[in-house]
Amino acid sequence: MTPTAVLGDRILVVKIVTDRPLPCAVSYRISTQPGSTSGPQLPSTSLQVTAPQKVLKSPSSLTHLACNLGLGPAAKPGDPVLGIHRLISAEKGYFHRHGMGLASGKMIEKQAGIDIAREDWGGGLVASADGLRFVVPVRPLYGRPNPHYFGQSKRSKGATWLAIVSDRVMGLDGLLVPGTMRDSLFILDALHRLDAKEQPEVLTTNTASYSDIVFELFAICGYQFAPRIADISDAQQWWIDPADVDLVDKRTTPAAAGYGRLTELNLRRVNIALIKQHWPQMLQVAGSLVTNKVRAYDLIKMMTADGRTTGLGHAFAHYGRIFKSMHLLHVAHLEDYRRMMGAQLNVGEGRNGLARAVFFAHHGQLRRGYERGMEDQLGTLGLALNAIIFWNSLYIDAAVKKLAASGMKIDPEIRAHLSPLQWEHINFHGTYPFNRPELPGRLRDLRDPTADDDPEL
């Protein structure tokens, strides 16, 4: 089976769902061309928006925001629907965090019901966090300099879009981070505002400037933090004395407690007494995090103010060392655990590649200087990515079932490696018509990969 057999059709249809009544039924259709991941970089002024019988202003807003085109190419002076003031009204009225979160939540729920996503791509309990860097050429209030990512000039600034991606490849939410600040300090804040009803249990990421306190905050909030650590040989391992948890009467050593060859790791003792002393306050902090009363970033800064860790901070660190040691042991001894982390991180990187392809105009630079405008535009990009992945999932599932019905045996290992992150069948450059397809209750017919040519080309 080839990608052309699975993704030969060339129309993308997305329904936007919000809690508000839209001005009309909304569909988003992109004319595409198979076999093209890139094309000539057309200037944004060359893009045309056609207006047949019903032209819908919300898809136009979705297009110009997600593709970074700006209002100019999408607006048509004199048209009552595609006038610039109507497009601005649609953007302000519908493309905000609450509306786009509901739309993404609906697509996440529907995609979870597709057979191949439910049975072969994961259970939705594993997610990854990865940052996508954007140069902000205007004077941003929410940007920070970083010569490695944003240029050597003193005026060069940028921001990071920290996206949470499930093992089913759908984006669960994202958070705007100033510059390239420590990602791990913001991941928990993003987890507590997800669009999906079903929350992940395991969160994997790259090194992400992890610390013992970060491990603890994830654990006390009910998540398993699984960063890919560059060199675990230098990581300190910790152990719990059985006497501290009332299993024996006297203190002992790791060797006497039956830790075996783990004693070669220079184990240090977790301070269980300190954890017990501060446990009520730790639970209060967890409640504040879960209810979004305080940000994890501000909390960590408070507990490590002036380079000195507070008593509560030390208690958090010792609690986190338990889970960090367990994670390091899993990495060292469980190959499936390492494969799970690597596969999920690859999903996040692949989604970032698709995001770069969609956000193509203006050299992929973010040209909004204030936080809400930047976050709303990147949220629209996330909504468009979920729409593409949802559409790909539908047709991959249909193609797999059609091939299976014809007698071809497709092993679960092959189905698990089919990715909805392909975009060779989508041409992002050209004309975007917004026509409602006449497909009541069914998908489009799959293209025959053995055919000499396609009559629609």
ZAPAKOL-86820 format. One record per residue (C-alpha): residue number from 0; residue in three letters; x, y, z. Coordinates in steps of 0.001 Angstrom, whole numbers, m for minus. Layout:
N
[rec NUM,"ALA",[X,Y,Z]]
...
END
This chain:
457
[rec 0,"MET",[0,0,0]]
[rec 1,"THR",[1349,3439,m951]]
[rec 2,"PRO",[417,6917,244]]
[rec 3,"THR",[m1217,7573,m3125]]
[rec 4,"ALA",[m3562,4638,m2562]]
[rec 5,"VAL",[m4508,5974,814]]
[rec 6,"LEU",[m4501,9685,143]]
[rec 7,"GLY",[m5255,9988,m3535]]
[rec 8,"ASP",[m8294,12204,m3095]]
[rec 9,"ARG",[m7583,15908,m3191]]
[rec 10,"ILE",[m10264,17744,m1247]]
[rec 11,"LEU",[m10046,18761,2400]]
[rec 12,"VAL",[m13365,19453,4129]]
[rec 13,"VAL",[m13542,20693,7700]]
[rec 14,"LYS",[m16581,21613,9746]]
[rec 15,"ILE",[m15986,24246,12408]]
[rec 16,"VAL",[m17986,23677,15597]]
[rec 17,"THR",[m18334,26292,18326]]
[rec 18,"ASP",[m20761,27013,21113]]
[rec 19,"ARG",[m22025,30077,19246]]
[rec 20,"PRO",[m24279,30078,16207]]
[rec 21,"LEU",[m22165,30785,13165]]
[rec 22,"PRO",[m23505,33183,10536]]
[rec 23,"CYS",[m23942,30218,8176]]
[rec 24,"ALA",[m22996,26559,7816]]
[rec 25,"VAL",[m19244,26367,7565]]
[rec 26,"SER",[m17076,24139,5407]]
[rec 27,"TYR",[m13419,24608,4551]]
[rec 28,"ARG",[m12179,23152,1284]]
[rec 29,"ILE",[m8663,23244,m84]]
[rec 30,"SER",[m7950,22277,m3665]]
[rec 31,"THR",[m4845,20116,m3602]]
[rec 32,"GLN",[m2406,18473,m5944]]
[rec 33,"PRO",[m924,15002,m5346]]
[rec 34,"GLY",[2806,14612,m5116]]
[rec 35,"SER",[3551,18200,m4119]]
[rec 36,"THR",[4888,19131,m704]]
[rec 37,"SER",[6300,22397,m1863]]
[rec 38,"GLY",[5927,24737,m4765]]
[rec 39,"PRO",[6947,28137,m5981]]
[rec 40,"GLN",[6774,30689,m3203]]
[rec 41,"LEU",[3986,32888,m4495]]
[rec 42,"PRO",[3710,36363,m2967]]
[rec 43,"SER",[753,36679,m664]]
[rec 44,"THR",[m927,39182,m2966]]
[rec 45,"SER",[m1271,36533,m5697]]
[rec 46,"LEU",[m3637,34371,m3645]]
[rec 47,"GLN",[m7269,34545,m4751]]
[rec 48,"VAL",[m10411,33672,m2832]]
[rec 49,"THR",[m13322,32701,m5044]]
[rec 50,"ALA",[m16909,33481,m4150]]
[rec 51,"PRO",[m19459,31198,m5817]]
[rec 52,"GLN",[m23059,30813,m4598]]
[rec 53,"LYS",[m22291,30957,m857]]
[rec 54,"VAL",[m19011,32442,243]]
[rec 55,"LEU",[m18281,31810,3898]]
[rec 56,"LYS",[m16288,34345,5823]]
[rec 57,"SER",[m15156,32041,8650]]
[rec 58,"PRO",[m13182,29668,6356]]
[rec 59,"SER",[m11499,32708,4837]]
[rec 60,"SER",[m10415,33787,8313]]
[rec 61,"LEU",[m9189,30257,9054]]
[rec 62,"THR",[m7138,30294,5857]]
[rec 63,"HIS",[m5479,33663,6228]]
[rec 64,"LEU",[m4659,33058,9916]]
[rec 65,"ALA",[m3406,29472,9618]]
[rec 66,"CYS",[m1388,30134,6447]]
[rec 67,"ASN",[m93,33496,7766]]
[rec 68,"LEU",[m1397,35301,4678]]
[rec 69,"GLY",[m2896,38373,6265]]
[rec 70,"LEU",[m6249,39940,5485]]
[rec 71,"GLY",[m5215,41429,2136]]
[rec 72,"PRO",[m5343,38297,m40]]
[rec 73,"ALA",[m8540,37028,1607]]
[rec 74,"ALA",[m10545,40272,1456]]
[rec 75,"LYS",[m12528,41288,m1638]]
[rec 76,"PRO",[m13619,44944,m1600]]
[rec 77,"GLY",[m17264,45345,m2490]]
[rec 78,"ASP",[m18192,41780,m1556]]
[rec 79,"PRO",[m20712,41813,1338]]
[rec 80,"VAL",[m19226,38665,2873]]
[rec 81,"LEU",[m15508,38941,2110]]
[rec 82,"GLY",[m15157,42606,2969]]
[rec 83,"ILE",[m12277,43350,5292]]
[rec 84,"HIS",[m14574,44530,8093]]
[rec 85,"ARG",[m16613,41323,7920]]
[rec 86,"LEU",[m13447,39214,8045]]
[rec 87,"ILE",[m12183,41148,11066]]
[rec 88,"SER",[m15552,40617,12729]]
[rec 89,"ALA",[m15423,36864,12069]]
[rec 90,"GLU",[m11866,36654,13396]]
[rec 91,"LYS",[m12707,38491,16613]]
[rec 92,"GLY",[m15996,36661,17089]]
[rec 93,"TYR",[m14973,33063,16499]]
[rec 94,"PHE",[m11190,32620,16323]]
[rec 95,"HIS",[m10422,33006,19987]]
[rec 96,"ARG",[m9235,30420,22497]]
[rec 97,"HIS",[m12673,29344,23719]]
[rec 98,"GLY",[m14232,28912,20280]]
[rec 99,"MET",[m11247,27162,18726]]
[rec 100,"GLY",[m10861,24948,21799]]
[rec 101,"LEU",[m14414,23673,21393]]
[rec 102,"ALA",[m13851,23068,17676]]
[rec 103,"SER",[m10611,21157,18288]]
[rec 104,"GLY",[m12244,19204,21103]]
[rec 105,"LYS",[m14973,18011,18750]]
[rec 106,"MET",[m12441,16867,16164]]
[rec 107,"ILE",[m10325,15116,18801]]
[rec 108,"GLU",[m13401,13258,20018]]
[rec 109,"LYS",[m14447,12260,16489]]
[rec 110,"GLN",[m10965,11160,15482]]
[rec 111,"ALA",[m10762,8946,18570]]
[rec 112,"GLY",[m13761,7046,17203]]
[rec 113,"ILE",[m12071,6203,13880]]
[rec 114,"ASP",[m11095,2535,13935]]
[rec 115,"ILE",[m7464,2856,12899]]
[rec 116,"ALA",[m6829,5709,15346]]
[rec 117,"ARG",[m8507,3867,18214]]
[rec 118,"GLU",[m7019,423,17579]]
[rec 119,"ASP",[m3602,1046,16024]]
[rec 120,"TRP",[m2347,4523,16833]]
[rec 121,"GLY",[m2589,4539,20606]]
[rec 122,"GLY",[m5001,4855,23465]]
[rec 123,"GLY",[m4781,8610,23887]]
[rec 124,"LEU",[m2971,8240,27230]]
[rec 125,"VAL",[486,9255,25964]]
[rec 126,"ALA",[1308,12771,24821]]
[rec 127,"SER",[4387,14794,24010]]
[rec 128,"ALA",[5275,18451,24378]]
[rec 129,"ASP",[7453,20180,21823]]
[rec 130,"GLY",[8150,23811,21052]]
[rec 131,"LEU",[7940,25444,17627]]
[rec 132,"ARG",[10023,28620,17323]]
[rec 133,"PHE",[8777,31694,15478]]
[rec 134,"VAL",[10679,34841,14597]]
[rec 135,"VAL",[8647,37967,15414]]
[rec 136,"PRO",[9974,40778,13187]]
[rec 137,"VAL",[7729,43460,14716]]
[rec 138,"ARG",[8386,44859,18181]]
[rec 139,"PRO",[6691,42203,20281]]
[rec 140,"LEU",[5543,42696,23846]]
[rec 141,"TYR",[5728,38935,24360]]
[rec 142,"GLY",[8963,38111,22527]]
[rec 143,"ARG",[12476,37478,23798]]
[rec 144,"PRO",[15874,37463,22027]]
[rec 145,"ASN",[17787,34272,21282]]
[rec 146,"PRO",[20624,34492,18718]]
[rec 147,"HIS",[20514,30753,18013]]
[rec 148,"TYR",[16876,30781,16851]]
[rec 149,"PHE",[15945,34383,16055]]
[rec 150,"GLY",[19076,36022,14633]]
[rec 151,"GLN",[22096,37925,15885]]
[rec 152,"SER",[20578,41398,15870]]
[rec 153,"LYS",[19688,42974,19199]]
[rec 154,"ARG",[16228,43660,17815]]
[rec 155,"SER",[15668,40055,16699]]
[rec 156,"LYS",[13111,38493,18987]]
[rec 157,"GLY",[10758,35551,18852]]
[rec 158,"ALA",[8346,33292,20678]]
[rec 159,"THR",[7742,29572,21119]]
[rec 160,"TRP",[4466,27716,20569]]
[rec 161,"LEU",[4501,24842,23063]]
[rec 162,"ALA",[2112,22207,21669]]
[rec 163,"ILE",[765,19118,23446]]
[rec 164,"VAL",[297,16273,20926]]
[rec 165,"SER",[m1399,12948,21672]]
[rec 166,"ASP",[m237,9540,20455]]
[rec 167,"ARG",[m3127,9726,17961]]
[rec 168,"VAL",[m1319,12752,16455]]
[rec 169,"MET",[m4058,15247,17310]]
[rec 170,"GLY",[m2994,18476,19008]]
[rec 171,"LEU",[m4555,18723,22461]]
[rec 172,"ASP",[m3653,22370,23062]]
[rec 173,"GLY",[m805,24834,22963]]
[rec 174,"LEU",[693,27629,24984]]
[rec 175,"LEU",[2638,30695,23917]]
[rec 176,"VAL",[6034,30965,25627]]
[rec 177,"PRO",[8124,34169,25504]]
[rec 178,"GLY",[11319,33540,23584]]
[rec 179,"THR",[12823,30149,24409]]
[rec 180,"MET",[12341,30041,28161]]
[rec 181,"ARG",[12578,26669,29930]]
[rec 182,"ASP",[9843,24585,28316]]
[rec 183,"SER",[9340,22297,31306]]
[rec 184,"LEU",[8136,25239,33401]]
[rec 185,"PHE",[5197,25770,31030]]
[rec 186,"ILE",[4195,22200,30146]]
[rec 187,"LEU",[2022,21762,33244]]
[rec 188,"ASP",[219,25030,32520]]
[rec 189,"ALA",[m571,23733,29023]]
[rec 190,"LEU",[m1771,20355,30385]]
[rec 191,"HIS",[m4299,22028,32670]]
[rec 192,"ARG",[m6079,23765,29772]]
[rec 193,"LEU",[m6417,20941,27245]]
[rec 194,"ASP",[m9235,20855,24706]]
[rec 195,"ALA",[m9730,17075,24932]]
[rec 196,"LYS",[m12044,15462,27478]]
[rec 197,"GLU",[m9738,12462,27959]]
[rec 198,"GLN",[m6506,13558,29585]]
[rec 199,"PRO",[m3143,11889,28909]]
[rec 200,"GLU",[m1336,10113,31718]]
[rec 201,"VAL",[2237,10087,30374]]
[rec 202,"LEU",[3929,13232,29064]]
[rec 203,"THR",[7202,12814,27208]]
[rec 204,"THR",[9470,15582,26016]]
[rec 205,"ASN",[13091,16319,25221]]
[rec 206,"THR",[15460,17200,28045]]
[rec 207,"ALA",[13405,20363,28603]]
[rec 208,"SER",[15552,21633,31509]]
[rec 209,"TYR",[14020,19094,33855]]
[rec 210,"SER",[14557,19253,37613]]
[rec 211,"ASP",[13506,17265,40668]]
[rec 212,"ILE",[10803,19840,41459]]
[rec 213,"VAL",[9364,19509,37941]]
[rec 214,"PHE",[9103,15723,38384]]
[rec 215,"GLU",[7259,16270,41656]]
[rec 216,"LEU",[4768,18773,40246]]
[rec 217,"PHE",[3834,16368,37459]]
[rec 218,"ALA",[3513,13455,39876]]
[rec 219,"ILE",[1362,15235,42443]]
[rec 220,"CYS",[m963,16421,39660]]
[rec 221,"GLY",[m1411,12846,38408]]
[rec 222,"TYR",[939,12810,35389]]
[rec 223,"GLN",[4015,10728,34637]]
[rec 224,"PHE",[6790,12983,33387]]
[rec 225,"ALA",[9048,11122,30927]]
[rec 226,"PRO",[11729,13428,29477]]
[rec 227,"ARG",[14371,12064,27132]]
[rec 228,"ILE",[17512,12802,29145]]
[rec 229,"ALA",[20677,13305,27131]]
[rec 230,"ASP",[23028,11417,29484]]
[rec 231,"ILE",[21501,9359,32271]]
[rec 232,"SER",[24907,8122,33444]]
[rec 233,"ASP",[25420,11400,35308]]
[rec 234,"ALA",[21955,11450,36876]]
[rec 235,"GLN",[21759,10941,40633]]
[rec 236,"GLN",[19693,7971,41812]]
[rec 237,"TRP",[17751,7929,45077]]
[rec 238,"TRP",[16367,5257,47403]]
[rec 239,"ILE",[13737,5031,50163]]
[rec 240,"ASP",[14815,3646,53536]]
[rec 241,"PRO",[12252,1030,54657]]
[rec 242,"ALA",[12446,2489,58170]]
[rec 243,"ASP",[11084,5839,56900]]
[rec 244,"VAL",[7876,4154,55711]]
[rec 245,"ASP",[7507,1984,58831]]
[rec 246,"LEU",[8479,m1281,57153]]
[rec 247,"VAL",[11351,m1986,59554]]
[rec 248,"ASP",[12291,m667,62984]]
[rec 249,"LYS",[15860,489,62326]]
[rec 250,"ARG",[17544,2445,59587]]
[rec 251,"THR",[19490,359,57142]]
[rec 252,"THR",[21625,670,54014]]
[rec 253,"PRO",[20720,20,50370]]
[rec 254,"ALA",[22774,m3180,50396]]
[rec 255,"ALA",[21068,m4477,53538]]
[rec 256,"ALA",[17653,m3453,52179]]
[rec 257,"GLY",[18055,m5740,49174]]
[rec 258,"TYR",[18853,m3192,46456]]
[rec 259,"GLY",[21469,m5530,44963]]
[rec 260,"ARG",[23601,m4069,42184]]
[rec 261,"LEU",[21747,m754,42429]]
[rec 262,"THR",[24040,27,45339]]
[rec 263,"GLU",[26773,618,42745]]
[rec 264,"LEU",[24914,3760,41657]]
[rec 265,"ASN",[25889,5737,44773]]
[rec 266,"LEU",[22297,5981,45967]]
[rec 267,"ARG",[21189,8822,48219]]
[rec 268,"ARG",[18319,8678,50711]]
[rec 269,"VAL",[14967,10422,50048]]
[rec 270,"ASN",[13879,12564,53014]]
[rec 271,"ILE",[10475,11033,53707]]
[rec 272,"ALA",[10115,12951,56995]]
[rec 273,"LEU",[10352,16280,55142]]
[rec 274,"ILE",[7691,15139,52679]]
[rec 275,"LYS",[5352,14164,55532]]
[rec 276,"GLN",[5921,17497,57252]]
[rec 277,"HIS",[4933,19540,54186]]
[rec 278,"TRP",[2335,17147,52710]]
[rec 279,"PRO",[m755,19324,53486]]
[rec 280,"GLN",[869,22351,51822]]
[rec 281,"MET",[1907,20195,48858]]
[rec 282,"LEU",[m1690,19103,48343]]
[rec 283,"GLN",[m2826,22728,48478]]
[rec 284,"VAL",[m298,23593,45787]]
[rec 285,"ALA",[m1541,20694,43645]]
[rec 286,"GLY",[m5113,21947,43973]]
[rec 287,"SER",[m4049,25450,42955]]
[rec 288,"LEU",[m2264,24072,39890]]
[rec 289,"VAL",[m5134,21867,38750]]
[rec 290,"THR",[m7667,24690,39121]]
[rec 291,"ASN",[m5354,27159,37341]]
[rec 292,"LYS",[m5167,29454,40352]]
[rec 293,"VAL",[m1394,29607,40046]]
[rec 294,"ARG",[1019,28904,37194]]
[rec 295,"ALA",[3667,26224,37579]]
[rec 296,"TYR",[6217,28658,36190]]
[rec 297,"ASP",[5520,31229,38930]]
[rec 298,"LEU",[5394,28520,41589]]
[rec 299,"ILE",[8848,27147,40729]]
[rec 300,"LYS",[10305,30650,40683]]
[rec 301,"MET",[8793,31284,44126]]
[rec 302,"MET",[10253,28078,45611]]
[rec 303,"THR",[13716,28781,44190]]
[rec 304,"ALA",[13889,32545,44742]]
[rec 305,"ASP",[17361,34128,44824]]
[rec 306,"GLY",[18949,30760,44083]]
[rec 307,"ARG",[17848,29309,47432]]
[rec 308,"THR",[15229,26592,47664]]
[rec 309,"THR",[12558,27010,50346]]
[rec 310,"GLY",[11562,24279,52794]]
[rec 311,"LEU",[8489,23521,50713]]
[rec 312,"GLY",[10680,23455,47636]]
[rec 313,"HIS",[12987,20896,49257]]
[rec 314,"ALA",[9967,18731,50107]]
[rec 315,"PHE",[8785,18931,46499]]
[rec 316,"ALA",[12273,18045,45270]]
[rec 317,"HIS",[12553,14956,47488]]
[rec 318,"TYR",[9115,13760,46392]]
[rec 319,"GLY",[10084,14286,42749]]
[rec 320,"ARG",[13296,12308,43197]]
[rec 321,"ILE",[11234,9170,43781]]
[rec 322,"PHE",[9605,9466,40364]]
[rec 323,"LYS",[12768,10635,38626]]
[rec 324,"SER",[14606,7537,39870]]
[rec 325,"MET",[11772,5308,38663]]
[rec 326,"HIS",[11866,7006,35264]]
[rec 327,"LEU",[15634,6543,34951]]
[rec 328,"LEU",[15331,2859,35822]]
[rec 329,"HIS",[12601,2427,33200]]
[rec 330,"VAL",[14780,4119,30583]]
[rec 331,"ALA",[17758,1937,31463]]
[rec 332,"HIS",[15983,m1425,31570]]
[rec 333,"LEU",[12777,m1262,29479]]
[rec 334,"GLU",[13262,m1119,25718]]
[rec 335,"ASP",[9515,m675,25105]]
[rec 336,"TYR",[9553,2387,27357]]
[rec 337,"ARG",[12396,3947,25360]]
[rec 338,"ARG",[10650,3124,22083]]
[rec 339,"MET",[7427,4696,23335]]
[rec 340,"MET",[9246,7914,24212]]
[rec 341,"GLY",[11108,8053,20895]]
[rec 342,"ALA",[8041,7301,18792]]
[rec 343,"GLN",[5952,9946,20519]]
[rec 344,"LEU",[8655,12583,20203]]
[rec 345,"ASN",[8870,11774,16480]]
[rec 346,"VAL",[5135,12413,16223]]
[rec 347,"GLY",[5627,15875,17666]]
[rec 348,"GLU",[8499,16630,15283]]
[rec 349,"GLY",[6438,15448,12310]]
[rec 350,"ARG",[3559,17676,13330]]
[rec 351,"ASN",[5953,20623,13541]]
[rec 352,"GLY",[6993,19889,9956]]
[rec 353,"LEU",[3358,20016,8848]]
[rec 354,"ALA",[2901,23267,10785]]
[rec 355,"ARG",[5817,24834,8910]]
[rec 356,"ALA",[4291,23774,5590]]
[rec 357,"VAL",[902,25309,6450]]
[rec 358,"PHE",[2307,28512,7992]]
[rec 359,"PHE",[4223,29350,4828]]
[rec 360,"ALA",[3517,33017,4082]]
[rec 361,"HIS",[5773,35893,5182]]
[rec 362,"HIS",[8688,33464,5577]]
[rec 363,"GLY",[6877,31731,8426]]
[rec 364,"GLN",[7330,34734,10708]]
[rec 365,"LEU",[4784,35680,13335]]
[rec 366,"ARG",[3826,39298,12703]]
[rec 367,"ARG",[1656,40096,15699]]
[rec 368,"GLY",[3231,41964,18540]]
[rec 369,"TYR",[808,41315,21389]]
[rec 370,"GLU",[145,38122,23328]]
[rec 371,"ARG",[m3525,37537,22537]]
[rec 372,"GLY",[m3093,38122,18810]]
[rec 373,"MET",[m112,35769,18653]]
[rec 374,"GLU",[m1858,33080,20682]]
[rec 375,"ASP",[m5075,33318,18644]]
[rec 376,"GLN",[m3206,33001,15341]]
[rec 377,"LEU",[m1164,30031,16527]]
[rec 378,"GLY",[m4329,28487,17958]]
[rec 379,"THR",[m5874,28801,14488]]
[rec 380,"LEU",[m2817,27051,13064]]
[rec 381,"GLY",[m3373,24224,15563]]
[rec 382,"LEU",[m7022,24014,14529]]
[rec 383,"ALA",[m6035,23726,10850]]
[rec 384,"LEU",[m3476,21010,11673]]
[rec 385,"ASN",[m6108,19021,13564]]
[rec 386,"ALA",[m8453,19397,10597]]
[rec 387,"ILE",[m5850,17999,8194]]
[rec 388,"ILE",[m5002,15113,10536]]
[rec 389,"PHE",[m8667,14311,11098]]
[rec 390,"TRP",[m9339,14272,7351]]
[rec 391,"ASN",[m6265,12115,6682]]
[rec 392,"SER",[m7341,9705,9429]]
[rec 393,"LEU",[m10764,9284,7840]]
[rec 394,"TYR",[m9377,8414,4435]]
[rec 395,"ILE",[m6493,6253,5688]]
[rec 396,"ASP",[m9056,4203,7608]]
[rec 397,"ALA",[m11295,3972,4537]]
[rec 398,"ALA",[m8376,2900,2311]]
[rec 399,"VAL",[m7191,256,4792]]
[rec 400,"LYS",[m10680,m1204,5046]]
[rec 401,"LYS",[m11071,m1233,1266]]
[rec 402,"LEU",[m7751,m3037,800]]
[rec 403,"ALA",[m8657,m5533,3539]]
[rec 404,"ALA",[m12018,m6165,1880]]
[rec 405,"SER",[m10264,m6924,m1413]]
[rec 406,"GLY",[m8297,m9702,277]]
[rec 407,"MET",[m5061,m7924,1165]]
[rec 408,"LYS",[m3856,m8743,4668]]
[rec 409,"ILE",[m2535,m5678,6505]]
[rec 410,"ASP",[m697,m6524,9705]]
[rec 411,"PRO",[m1219,m4396,12827]]
[rec 412,"GLU",[2476,m3427,12696]]
[rec 413,"ILE",[1929,m1848,9280]]
[rec 414,"ARG",[m1273,m76,10327]]
[rec 415,"ALA",[486,1332,13391]]
[rec 416,"HIS",[3106,2985,11140]]
[rec 417,"LEU",[601,4659,8801]]
[rec 418,"SER",[841,8344,9617]]
[rec 419,"PRO",[m1840,11015,9148]]
[rec 420,"LEU",[933,13625,9016]]
[rec 421,"GLN",[1390,13272,5249]]
[rec 422,"TRP",[723,16335,3164]]
[rec 423,"GLU",[2056,15395,m277]]
[rec 424,"HIS",[m1547,15449,m1506]]
[rec 425,"ILE",[m2063,19062,m418]]
[rec 426,"ASN",[m871,22062,m2395]]
[rec 427,"PHE",[m888,25074,m91]]
[rec 428,"HIS",[m227,27594,m2874]]
[rec 429,"GLY",[m2841,28853,m5301]]
[rec 430,"THR",[m6588,29467,m5215]]
[rec 431,"TYR",[m8785,28445,m2284]]
[rec 432,"PRO",[m12432,27828,m3274]]
[rec 433,"PHE",[m14955,27400,m451]]
[rec 434,"ASN",[m17612,25126,m1938]]
[rec 435,"ARG",[m19827,22749,m32]]
[rec 436,"PRO",[m19292,19244,m1471]]
[rec 437,"GLU",[m22388,17210,m2284]]
[rec 438,"LEU",[m21524,14168,m159]]
[rec 439,"PRO",[m24501,13442,2082]]
[rec 440,"GLY",[m23403,10922,4695]]
[rec 441,"ARG",[m20408,9417,2873]]
[rec 442,"LEU",[m16763,9956,1985]]
[rec 443,"ARG",[m15415,10644,m1454]]
[rec 444,"ASP",[m14524,7713,m3661]]
[rec 445,"LEU",[m10897,6690,m3288]]
[rec 446,"ARG",[m8700,7195,m6331]]
[rec 447,"ASP",[m7470,4071,m8087]]
[rec 448,"PRO",[m3652,4035,m7746]]
[rec 449,"THR",[m3327,1802,m10831]]
[rec 450,"ALA",[m5060,4311,m13097]]
[rec 451,"ASP",[m2875,5968,m15752]]
[rec 452,"ASP",[m4069,9458,m14941]]
[rec 453,"ASP",[m6666,11304,m12916]]
[rec 454,"PRO",[m9547,12874,m14869]]
[rec 455,"GLU",[m9768,15746,m12352]]
[rec 456,"LEU",[m6193,16921,m13000]]
END
